[in-house]
Amino acid sequence: MTSDRPRRGSSSRNWLGRLGLARGGEPQDRAQLAAMLEGARARGLLDRDALSMIEGVMQVSDLRVGEIMIPRADMVHIRRDEPLERILAVAVESGHSRFPVTGEDKGEVLGILLAKDLLTYCSNGPRRAFNIRDHLRGAIFVPESKRLNVLLKEFRASRNHMAIVVDEYGAAAGLVTIEDVLEQIVGEIEDEHDYEEGAFIYRRGKDEYTIKARTPIEDFNAYFGSDLSEAEFDTIGGLVVNAFSRLPSRGERVDIANFRFTVLRADSRRVHMLTARLLGDNPEPEGHRDGAGRDSMR
């Protein structure tokens, strides 16, 4: 009796065949697969974005949580005993949807507070008494060594969007979100809080700016009245990576001319977002002399 069920492995061979990758036999290792995929892109069977996502999927199984987590020093958190007014201010200023709630020590995470649970306290009418313990949700804890593909499965199964990363002593070493994992596959994910559409440069405070790594150096110079070299690189990200002589990690910083650049977002392939702080006695940037609070340099 003949079964209509496809044999094991036939689907993968059909997939390779549709891309024209099986001509020289199935790939025997990742290097061969990567070469075949690049060949498919060169023949127009895949576009650059599709190839980048496939490469991201392949890399996720190799990356570990500790490589992409937000370090404890950079976590936006809420202390258990803070007053409601301070908690609301943190939520508004950061624009985040979830916050680790800590005890006296920042390494002691007691739970997660959702910004949506604070909405009822934002009205001008009478407020009911606020007790943060009434709104605490359980946090999930993962080790720095956990692989990202395993974490992504756990996020999907538990419907959690944030995990607290712990060190060997059980203290919080940082946090990781489902967005952080997905960005390793699809690239940077921006939301409406990150930027107005199309903006490259965003003023965060006095002498401090957030810069998209793909900002053209020409536009950067026009905005700040600077003269960073455009001879070798077209973008600020390229200039910063060259200054490191390697791909930097989140939180690393480098001084170039009169600017201190800090890596705000980066993955295993590229830098996405930077902060720039003016050093010394720099004049106010040309692009901000109109006094606008949000800049829309295109």
LOZAZA-820423 format. One record per residue (C-alpha): residue number from 1; y, z negated, x negated; residue in one letter. Coordinates in nm, 2 decimals. Example, Ala and Ser with C-alpha at 12.3 -4.5 7.8 and 13.67 -1.06 7.14 Angstrom:
LOZAZA-820423
REC i v w u aa
REC 1 -0.45 -0.78 -1.23 A .
REC 2 -0.11 -0.71 -1.37 S .
end
This chain:
LOZAZA-820423
REC i v w u aa
REC 1 0.00 0.00 0.00 M .
REC 2 0.33 0.11 -0.15 T .
REC 3 0.63 -0.13 -0.14 S .
REC 4 0.98 0.01 -0.07 D .
REC 5 1.13 -0.28 -0.26 R .
REC 6 1.30 -0.16 -0.58 P .
REC 7 1.13 -0.27 -0.90 R .
REC 8 1.29 -0.54 -1.11 R .
REC 9 1.56 -0.40 -1.34 G .
REC 10 1.60 -0.08 -1.14 S .
REC 11 1.94 -0.18 -1.01 S .
REC 12 2.08 -0.24 -1.36 S .
REC 13 1.94 0.10 -1.47 R .
REC 14 2.10 0.27 -1.17 N .
REC 15 2.43 0.10 -1.25 W .
REC 16 2.42 0.22 -1.61 L .
REC 17 2.32 0.56 -1.49 G .
REC 18 2.61 0.59 -1.26 R .
REC 19 2.84 0.52 -1.55 L .
REC 20 2.66 0.76 -1.77 G .
REC 21 2.56 0.49 -2.01 L .
REC 22 2.19 0.53 -2.01 A .
REC 23 2.18 0.86 -2.19 R .
REC 24 2.09 0.70 -2.52 G .
REC 25 1.88 0.43 -2.38 G .
REC 26 1.97 0.09 -2.24 E .
REC 27 2.19 -0.12 -2.47 P .
REC 28 1.99 -0.38 -2.67 Q .
REC 29 2.28 -0.62 -2.74 D .
REC 30 2.63 -0.70 -2.63 R .
REC 31 2.78 -0.49 -2.91 A .
REC 32 2.60 -0.18 -2.79 Q .
REC 33 2.70 -0.25 -2.43 L .
REC 34 3.06 -0.29 -2.53 A .
REC 35 3.05 0.04 -2.72 A .
REC 36 2.90 0.21 -2.42 M .
REC 37 3.16 0.07 -2.18 L .
REC 38 3.44 0.18 -2.41 E .
REC 39 3.28 0.53 -2.42 G .
REC 40 3.27 0.53 -2.04 A .
REC 41 3.64 0.44 -2.03 R .
REC 42 3.72 0.72 -2.28 A .
REC 43 3.54 0.97 -2.05 R .
REC 44 3.74 0.85 -1.75 G .
REC 45 3.45 0.67 -1.57 L .
REC 46 3.63 0.34 -1.60 L .
REC 47 4.00 0.27 -1.62 D .
REC 48 4.15 0.02 -1.86 R .
REC 49 4.19 -0.26 -1.60 D .
REC 50 3.82 -0.23 -1.49 A .
REC 51 3.70 -0.24 -1.85 L .
REC 52 3.92 -0.54 -1.92 S .
REC 53 3.77 -0.73 -1.63 M .
REC 54 3.41 -0.64 -1.73 I .
REC 55 3.48 -0.76 -2.08 E .
REC 56 3.63 -1.08 -1.93 G .
REC 57 3.31 -1.14 -1.73 V .
REC 58 3.11 -1.10 -2.05 M .
REC 59 3.33 -1.35 -2.24 Q .
REC 60 3.33 -1.62 -1.97 V .
REC 61 2.97 -1.70 -2.04 S .
REC 62 3.06 -1.77 -2.41 D .
REC 63 3.38 -1.97 -2.35 L .
REC 64 3.38 -2.34 -2.30 R .
REC 65 3.61 -2.56 -2.09 V .
REC 66 3.77 -2.71 -2.39 G .
REC 67 3.90 -2.37 -2.50 E .
REC 68 4.11 -2.31 -2.19 I .
REC 69 4.19 -2.65 -2.06 M .
REC 70 4.54 -2.78 -2.01 I .
REC 71 4.56 -3.07 -2.27 P .
REC 72 4.63 -3.42 -2.14 R .
REC 73 4.97 -3.42 -2.30 A .
REC 74 5.07 -3.12 -2.09 D .
REC 75 4.92 -3.25 -1.76 M .
REC 76 5.16 -3.29 -1.47 V .
REC 77 5.03 -3.62 -1.32 H .
REC 78 5.13 -3.90 -1.09 I .
REC 79 5.09 -4.26 -1.16 R .
REC 80 4.92 -4.47 -0.90 R .
REC 81 5.21 -4.72 -0.87 D .
REC 82 5.50 -4.47 -0.86 E .
REC 83 5.73 -4.47 -0.55 P .
REC 84 5.71 -4.20 -0.29 L .
REC 85 6.05 -4.06 -0.39 E .
REC 86 5.94 -4.00 -0.75 R .
REC 87 5.61 -3.85 -0.63 I .
REC 88 5.79 -3.60 -0.40 L .
REC 89 6.03 -3.51 -0.69 A .
REC 90 5.74 -3.43 -0.92 V .
REC 91 5.57 -3.22 -0.65 A .
REC 92 5.89 -3.02 -0.59 V .
REC 93 5.99 -2.98 -0.96 E .
REC 94 5.64 -2.86 -1.07 S .
REC 95 5.54 -2.65 -0.77 G .
REC 96 5.18 -2.74 -0.82 H .
REC 97 4.94 -2.79 -0.53 S .
REC 98 4.72 -3.06 -0.69 R .
REC 99 4.80 -3.36 -0.91 F .
REC 100 4.57 -3.60 -1.11 P .
REC 101 4.65 -3.96 -1.01 V .
REC 102 4.63 -4.20 -1.31 T .
REC 103 4.63 -4.57 -1.37 G .
REC 104 4.83 -4.74 -1.65 E .
REC 105 4.66 -4.51 -1.90 D .
REC 106 4.70 -4.13 -1.87 K .
REC 107 4.34 -4.10 -1.97 G .
REC 108 4.23 -4.29 -1.66 E .
REC 109 4.22 -4.05 -1.37 V .
REC 110 4.16 -4.22 -1.04 L .
REC 111 4.16 -3.91 -0.81 G .
REC 112 4.34 -3.60 -0.70 I .
REC 113 4.65 -3.59 -0.47 L .
REC 114 4.72 -3.27 -0.28 L .
REC 115 5.08 -3.16 -0.23 A .
REC 116 5.01 -3.07 0.13 K .
REC 117 4.92 -3.43 0.21 D .
REC 118 5.29 -3.52 0.12 L .
REC 119 5.44 -3.28 0.38 L .
REC 120 5.44 -3.54 0.65 T .
REC 121 5.67 -3.75 0.43 Y .
REC 122 5.93 -3.47 0.38 C .
REC 123 6.09 -3.48 0.72 S .
REC 124 6.42 -3.65 0.79 N .
REC 125 6.29 -3.86 1.07 G .
REC 126 6.12 -4.20 1.04 P .
REC 127 5.84 -4.22 0.79 R .
REC 128 5.52 -4.41 0.82 R .
REC 129 5.44 -4.64 0.53 A .
REC 130 5.31 -4.45 0.22 F .
REC 131 5.00 -4.57 0.04 N .
REC 132 4.87 -4.33 -0.23 I .
REC 133 4.52 -4.47 -0.19 R .
REC 134 4.51 -4.33 0.16 D .
REC 135 4.55 -3.98 0.03 H .
REC 136 4.34 -3.99 -0.29 L .
REC 137 4.06 -3.73 -0.31 R .
REC 138 3.77 -3.76 -0.54 G .
REC 139 3.80 -3.59 -0.88 A .
REC 140 3.52 -3.40 -1.05 I .
REC 141 3.47 -3.46 -1.42 F .
REC 142 3.33 -3.21 -1.67 V .
REC 143 3.28 -3.22 -2.04 P .
REC 144 3.47 -3.00 -2.28 E .
REC 145 3.15 -2.83 -2.38 S .
REC 146 3.07 -2.70 -2.03 K .
REC 147 3.05 -2.32 -2.02 R .
REC 148 3.30 -2.15 -1.79 L .
REC 149 3.04 -1.95 -1.60 N .
REC 150 2.87 -2.27 -1.51 V .
REC 151 3.20 -2.44 -1.41 L .
REC 152 3.29 -2.14 -1.19 L .
REC 153 2.96 -2.17 -1.00 K .
REC 154 3.03 -2.55 -0.95 E .
REC 155 3.38 -2.47 -0.82 F .
REC 156 3.24 -2.23 -0.57 R .
REC 157 2.96 -2.47 -0.46 A .
REC 158 3.18 -2.78 -0.43 S .
REC 159 3.50 -2.59 -0.31 R .
REC 160 3.70 -2.78 -0.56 N .
REC 161 3.99 -2.61 -0.74 H .
REC 162 4.05 -2.86 -1.02 M .
REC 163 3.83 -3.05 -1.26 A .
REC 164 3.93 -3.33 -1.50 I .
REC 165 3.80 -3.26 -1.85 V .
REC 166 3.67 -3.57 -2.03 V .
REC 167 3.61 -3.64 -2.40 D .
REC 168 3.30 -3.81 -2.55 E .
REC 169 3.44 -4.15 -2.45 Y .
REC 170 3.49 -4.06 -2.08 G .
REC 171 3.87 -4.05 -2.10 A .
REC 172 4.06 -3.76 -1.96 A .
REC 173 4.12 -3.50 -2.23 A .
REC 174 4.29 -3.25 -2.00 G .
REC 175 4.23 -3.05 -1.68 L .
REC 176 4.11 -2.71 -1.58 V .
REC 177 4.16 -2.52 -1.25 T .
REC 178 3.97 -2.23 -1.09 I .
REC 179 4.27 -2.02 -1.16 E .
REC 180 4.24 -2.09 -1.53 D .
REC 181 3.88 -1.96 -1.52 V .
REC 182 3.96 -1.65 -1.31 L .
REC 183 4.24 -1.56 -1.55 E .
REC 184 3.98 -1.51 -1.82 Q .
REC 185 3.84 -1.23 -1.61 I .
REC 186 4.13 -1.07 -1.43 V .
REC 187 4.42 -1.16 -1.66 G .
REC 188 4.72 -1.36 -1.57 E .
REC 189 4.76 -1.46 -1.21 I .
REC 190 5.12 -1.52 -1.11 E .
REC 191 5.23 -1.68 -0.79 D .
REC 192 5.56 -1.70 -0.61 E .
REC 193 5.65 -2.02 -0.80 H .
REC 194 5.61 -1.86 -1.14 D .
REC 195 5.87 -1.59 -1.11 Y .
REC 196 6.07 -1.38 -0.87 E .
REC 197 5.91 -1.04 -0.87 E .
REC 198 5.97 -0.83 -1.18 G .
REC 199 6.16 -1.11 -1.37 A .
REC 200 6.09 -1.14 -1.74 F .
REC 201 6.31 -1.44 -1.83 I .
REC 202 6.35 -1.76 -1.63 Y .
REC 203 6.59 -2.03 -1.72 R .
REC 204 6.42 -2.38 -1.70 R .
REC 205 6.70 -2.59 -1.82 G .
REC 206 6.97 -2.62 -2.09 K .
REC 207 6.86 -2.41 -2.39 D .
REC 208 6.51 -2.37 -2.25 E .
REC 209 6.36 -2.06 -2.10 Y .
REC 210 6.02 -1.93 -1.99 T .
REC 211 5.94 -1.58 -2.11 I .
REC 212 5.67 -1.33 -2.01 K .
REC 213 5.49 -1.22 -2.33 A .
REC 214 5.53 -0.86 -2.22 R .
REC 215 5.91 -0.88 -2.22 T .
REC 216 6.04 -0.59 -2.43 P .
REC 217 6.22 -0.71 -2.74 I .
REC 218 6.51 -0.48 -2.65 E .
REC 219 6.56 -0.67 -2.32 D .
REC 220 6.52 -1.01 -2.49 F .
REC 221 6.79 -0.91 -2.74 N .
REC 222 7.02 -0.79 -2.47 A .
REC 223 6.98 -1.11 -2.27 Y .
REC 224 7.02 -1.35 -2.56 F .
REC 225 7.26 -1.14 -2.77 G .
REC 226 7.00 -1.17 -3.05 S .
REC 227 6.88 -0.92 -3.31 D .
REC 228 6.50 -0.97 -3.33 L .
REC 229 6.34 -0.67 -3.50 S .
REC 230 6.19 -0.39 -3.28 E .
REC 231 6.06 -0.20 -3.58 A .
REC 232 5.69 -0.31 -3.56 E .
REC 233 5.65 -0.45 -3.21 F .
REC 234 5.77 -0.37 -2.86 D .
REC 235 5.72 -0.70 -2.69 T .
REC 236 5.80 -1.07 -2.76 I .
REC 237 5.43 -1.15 -2.73 G .
REC 238 5.35 -0.90 -3.01 G .
REC 239 5.62 -1.05 -3.23 L .
REC 240 5.50 -1.41 -3.17 V .
REC 241 5.13 -1.32 -3.23 V .
REC 242 5.23 -1.15 -3.56 N .
REC 243 5.42 -1.47 -3.66 A .
REC 244 5.10 -1.67 -3.62 F .
REC 245 4.89 -1.39 -3.79 S .
REC 246 4.62 -1.47 -3.53 R .
REC 247 4.59 -1.52 -3.16 L .
REC 248 4.75 -1.86 -3.09 P .
REC 249 4.62 -2.11 -2.83 S .
REC 250 4.82 -2.28 -2.56 R .
REC 251 5.06 -2.54 -2.69 G .
REC 252 5.10 -2.39 -3.04 E .
REC 253 5.46 -2.32 -3.15 R .
REC 254 5.64 -2.11 -3.40 V .
REC 255 6.01 -2.07 -3.50 D .
REC 256 6.15 -1.71 -3.52 I .
REC 257 6.51 -1.67 -3.60 A .
REC 258 6.70 -1.92 -3.38 N .
REC 259 6.42 -1.96 -3.13 F .
REC 260 6.13 -2.19 -3.10 R .
REC 261 5.85 -2.02 -2.91 F .
REC 262 5.57 -2.23 -2.76 T .
REC 263 5.26 -2.07 -2.61 V .
REC 264 5.25 -2.16 -2.24 L .
REC 265 4.96 -1.94 -2.12 R .
REC 266 4.70 -1.76 -2.33 A .
REC 267 4.34 -1.66 -2.31 D .
REC 268 4.08 -1.53 -2.56 S .
REC 269 4.24 -1.19 -2.56 R .
REC 270 4.61 -1.21 -2.53 R .
REC 271 4.92 -1.43 -2.49 V .
REC 272 5.07 -1.42 -2.14 H .
REC 273 5.36 -1.67 -2.12 M .
REC 274 5.59 -1.84 -2.36 L .
REC 275 5.87 -2.09 -2.36 T .
REC 276 6.17 -2.03 -2.58 A .
REC 277 6.41 -2.30 -2.69 R .
REC 278 6.74 -2.22 -2.86 L .
REC 279 6.78 -2.39 -3.19 L .
REC 280 7.10 -2.50 -3.35 G .
REC 281 7.44 -2.40 -3.23 D .
REC 282 7.36 -2.09 -3.03 N .
REC 283 7.61 -1.93 -2.79 P .
REC 284 7.51 -1.92 -2.42 E .
REC 285 7.30 -1.60 -2.36 P .
REC 286 7.49 -1.30 -2.23 E .
REC 287 7.24 -1.27 -1.94 G .
REC 288 7.33 -1.62 -1.81 H .
REC 289 7.71 -1.63 -1.85 R .
REC 290 7.75 -1.55 -1.48 D .
REC 291 7.62 -1.90 -1.41 G .
REC 292 7.32 -1.78 -1.20 A .
REC 293 7.04 -2.03 -1.19 G .
REC 294 6.76 -1.78 -1.19 R .
REC 295 6.77 -1.47 -1.41 D .
REC 296 6.62 -1.14 -1.31 S .
REC 297 6.62 -0.94 -1.63 M .
REC 298 6.40 -0.64 -1.56 R .
end
